[in-house]
Amino acid sequence: MKRKSKSLIKFFDELKVFTEDHRRRPKDTRKKSESDIQMAYQFIFLEYLKRHFQNAGYKDFDKKANNVLYWEGQHGTNVDKHSEVFASRNYPDFIIMEPYRIAVEYKQSESGSLIKQGIGQAMMHILNNEYDYVYLLFDDQTSNKLIKSAMQNEKEKLIANRIWSDFNICLHIL
């Protein structure tokens, strides 16, 4: 398992805040298509990476950000780089290749059961050694944000902390 540096932890902390607070983040995704939602997150992740690389001193931070972000369905970029596991290929919704190898999985539901599915997918990304970290972004579609508020329970905190400390999976519930 790849170790977490202070700069990596800062990267994830800033990414979570940037994602949650972004003006273009889809707020009610129940009636939106997956491709519309992915386009919004593609924009958000690109904007975050541009800011990150600009702050790191890159002159062409725009080009750098565009060269390190891939998304599911993008043609001719990262398709052949996925190995088979259990006779199928693992494709994350997004891939951030630099400054860290991060798979991004996005799930949305009114049911917490999809979080468990997302954790399973995230585990496969880590266990097959294609990515060092996973950003599991879950959009709580319950009207009262019941799933997000469950993260205050001890069991959920323990699970979120453990998958981060033991498996490099960062769970973020919106």
Secondary structure, 3 states (H helix, E strand, C coil): CCCCCHHHHHHHHHHHHHHHHCCCCCCCCCCCCHHHHHHHHHHHHHHHHHHHHHHCCCCCHHHHHHHHEEECCCCCCCHHHCCEECCEECCCCEEECCCCCEEEEEEEECCCHHHHHHHHHHHHHHHCCCCCEEEEEEEECCCCCHHHHHCCCHHHHHHHHHHHHHHCEEEEEC
